Amino acid sequence: MRSSVAEWSGRERKGNAARRTAPASSYDTVTPVQPGSTRAHDGSQTGRPLRDTVSGQETSHPAADVSPCSRGRHRDRRGTVGVVSPPEPFPAWFFRREDPSSDAAFYGPPRLVNHIDDGAIAAVGDLYAELGVDGSADTPRRVLDLMSSWVSHLRSAPAELVVLGMNAAELAANPMATERIVQDLNVEPALPFDAAGFDAVLCCVSVDYLVRPVEVLREAARVLRPGAPLVLTFSNRCFPTKAVHGWLAADDAGRCAIVADYVRRAGGFSEPQVSLRTPERDPAGRPYRGDPLHAAVARASSGVINSRAQPDR
């Protein structure tokens, strides 16, 4: 039997039976923040400050902060995350958000900040190098970075890096980008590219904001060359007012299950491989205290998907 999102989150919270049919307003309390955090006047949550990479100053603007989406973490001894079968179909509340206002307005102010810590950033770069999608590849690579910003976390620049995101100023600041496209994937999930034109599609710590993720990933399958990787990386930090309720209701294992399910529903990919990329212990042998970094990697099937995005099911 498939597990419900409420059952995923039951490891940490009570009242799951009520949440199965709860209205969206009841999810105001499912996003714990750090001790000492506050809710700003606009409804966003403030947690640890982020540092602007240009000025070097910490910012307290509520929209420039990301808060832990969950206190829970799930790892096995090998660092591989267990995958639970998500529900079919998605519950009606799953893709609702606390802040349903325009994403264009929310992401309008440029934020030249990192949304995960240095350890998680290094894990992203290590994964990209391991998969051969950065400048270390033996042959030139054309890479698409979805929901991108001022940095793509690649160790070295690929031959071509197309960055697609919400903020033109952030994309303009990306030093590796060779092409920049401003597009809101929640409004228009169809990608403006020909089929089979990319050697990799990346999406770093942003899949939690998609309200039409299956359509977006179906498009990713269409634009990837056969055998090329789709690389989705994610953590437990987010803008909680813009993350979908299904994401906020789940713990780490549940989020891994959600992402894997998105990929399966999209079609056109191999079975996604989901893993924890950050270590269990720091160099001193103590339990790892940094941001966890999970990854889901799948490869485009040999048959090219030519159809454009269809509505999520």
N, C-alpha and C positions, 0 to 999 in steps of 0.2 A: 504494500500500500504506500502511496506517495505521502510524504510528510507535508503538512501545511506550514506556512510561514510562521504562524503562531507557535507551532510545535518546535520549529527551529529555535525561536527565541525563548522557549520554555526553560532552557538551561539556566537562564538568568532571571526570569520574571514570572510572576504568577498571573492568574486571571486569563489564561490563554483561551479558554472557551468563550469568554466574552469578546475577546479581540477578533475572533473569526468573523464576526458580523458587526464589529464596531464601526461607527462612522469615522470619517477622517479626523474629526476634531479630537477624538479620544487618543490620537497618537502624539498629542502635545508633550507627553511625558516619556516617550520611549527613546529619547536621545539624551543619555546622560552626558554631562559636561564635566570638565575637571573641577576639583575642589577650588572654590573661590571664584568660579566663573559666574557670569551674570547674563541676564537676557536684556538686550538693548531695546531701545524704544521702537525700533522697526521690527522687532520679533526675532532678530538673529541672535545667536549665542556667541559669547566671547569666552575664549579659553586662553591658552598660552599665546603671548604675542609673537608675531612674525617679524622678521627683519627685512626691511627694504634693501635690496642688493645695490641700489644706486646711492642712497643717502646714508646707509648704514644704521638708520634709526629704526627702533621698534615702532610698529604701528598698532594703535588701539582701535582703528576703525572696525566696527563689527563685521562688515562685509569682507574685510581683508583677513579674517581669521578662520581657521578650521578647527573644529572640536572633535574629540574622539567620538565615534559613532557608537561605540560599545565598550563596556569594561571587559567583556569576555574575550578569551583567546583560546584557540584550539590548535594543538600541535601533537603529532605523534613523535616518537623518538627519532624517526628518520627525517623529520621536518616536512613530511608530506601531509597535506591537509585531507581529511576524510570528506568525501563528497556524498551529500544526501540528495535523494531525488526530490526536486521541487514539485509544487502542485501543478495540476493541469485541469483547467486553464488558470491563468492568473486571477486572484481575487479582484473584485471590482475596485477595492481601495489601493491596490498594490502600487500603481503608478501616480497616485495623488501625491501632492507635496504641500508642506505647511505654507509655503509662499508660492501661490500659483500665478503671481504677476509675471510680466514680461522678463524673460531671461536677458534680452538685449539691454534692459535698464539695469538689471542687477550686475551684469558683467561689463557695463559701460565704463566705469572708472578703471584705468589700467592698474594692475597689481603685479609689480615686479618682485614677487616673493616666492619662496619655496613652500609648498604645502605638505611636505613630508620632511623628516629629518635627514641628516647627512648619511646615516647608515642605510636608510631605505633608498635614498638617491643612488648610493653606490651599488646597491643590489640591482636596481633597474639597469644601470650602465653595464654591470657584469653580465646580466641576462642578455642584453642586446649584443654584446661582444660574443658571448657563447653561441648565440644563434647566427652570428655572422651577418648582422644587418647594419653594422656601422662601417666606418672607414677602414676597418681592419680586414674586411672581406677580400677574398682573392680576386673577385671580379666586381666591377662597378655595380652599385645597388641604387635602385630608385625606391625611396621609402616614403610612405604617407603617415604622418603623425596627426591623428584625429583629436579634436578637442585640445588643441595645442596652445602654447603660450610663448613666453620669452625664452624658454629653455626646453630642450627635448630630452635631456639626460642621456644622450649618446656620448660614449667616450670620445669618439672621433666622428667627423662628418662623413656621411655616405656621399656618393657622387651626386645624387639628387635627393633633396629632402623637401617634400611638399608639406607645409604646415597648414592645417585647417582649424580655425578656432573662432571665438566670439569677439575678440578685441583686436582691432587693426594695429594699435600701438604696441601691444604685447607681441604680436606676430612680427612686426617690423623690427623689434629688438632681438629676435632670435638669430644669433650669428651664423647658425648652420643652414638656415632655410635658403632654398633656391627659388621657391615659389610660395606665395602666401595667399590664402583664400579665407575670407570672412563668411561664415555660414553657421546658422543655428540649426543643428541637427534635430532638435526637438520640434522645429517647425517644418524643415525640409530635410528628411533623411536620405534622399537620393543624392549620390555623390556625382559631381560634375566631371567624371573621367570615363574614358573608354574602358571596355572590359580588358582584363588581363594585362594591366599596364604597370603593376607595382610588384616589387620583390619582397615587400613586407608592409603590413599595416599595424601601427602602434596606437595604443590608447592608454595613457598613464594617469592613474588616480582620477578618472573622470567617468567611468562607466556607471557609477552610482547616480549620476544626474540625468541619465537618458530616460525619457518617458516613452520612447519608441525604439528600444535597444535591438529588438529582433530585426526590424527593418534596416537599421544602420549596419548591423553585422551581416545581413544578407547582401547589402551593397558592398561591404568589405570583401565578401567572398567573390562577388562579381568582378571587382577591380584587381584582385590578386592573380598573379600568374600561378599555374598549377604547381603545387608543392610549396608555395611561399607561405611564410608564417603570419598568422594573426597573433599579436602579443598584447594581452590585456593585463595590466598591473594595477593593483588596488591595495588600500590600507584600511585602517579603521578611523581615519580622519576625513572630515568632509565639512562642507557648508551645510549644516543640518536642515536649514529651511529650504534648500534646493534639492537635497537628496530625496529620492522617492521613498514613500513610506515602507515599501517592502524591504528596502535596504536597511532602514533604521530599525525595523522590527527583528532583524536577524543578528546572530552572533557571527564570529569569523567563519566558522564552518558553514553556516547558512549562506553567507555571502559568496563563499566559494561555490556552493551549490547553485546559487542564483546565476552567477556568471557562466558556469558550465552549461546550465540550462538554456541561457540566451543563445549560446553558440550552437547547441544542438537544434534548437528551434529554427535558427536562421538557415540551417542546411548548407551544404557546399563545403563542409570542413571535416577533417578527421576528428576522432574523439578528442575533446580537449584534455590536456594534461595540466592538472592544477597542483601547485606546490607552494610551499612557504620558502621564500628566498632569503630572508634574514635569518641569522643564526639563533640557536636556542640559548647560547651563552656568549658573554663578552670575552675579550682576550684575557681577562683576569679570572675567568671561570665562573663568574657570577651570572645569574639569570639575566637574559637580555632584556633591557628596559626601554629600548628604542621603539620607534614605530614599526609594526610588523609590515612586511611587504609580501603580498601574495601575487601569484601570476597564473594566468590561464593561457596556454599556448595551443593553437590548433593550426593545421595546415590546409590550404585550399585544395579541394578535390581536383582530380584531373579534368573533369567535365566543367567547362566554364558556364557560370550562371549568367545568362544574358538578360533576364527579366529585371526590371526595375523594382524598387522596394514595394512590398505589399504590406497592408496593415498587420500589426502584431496580433497574434492569437493568444 
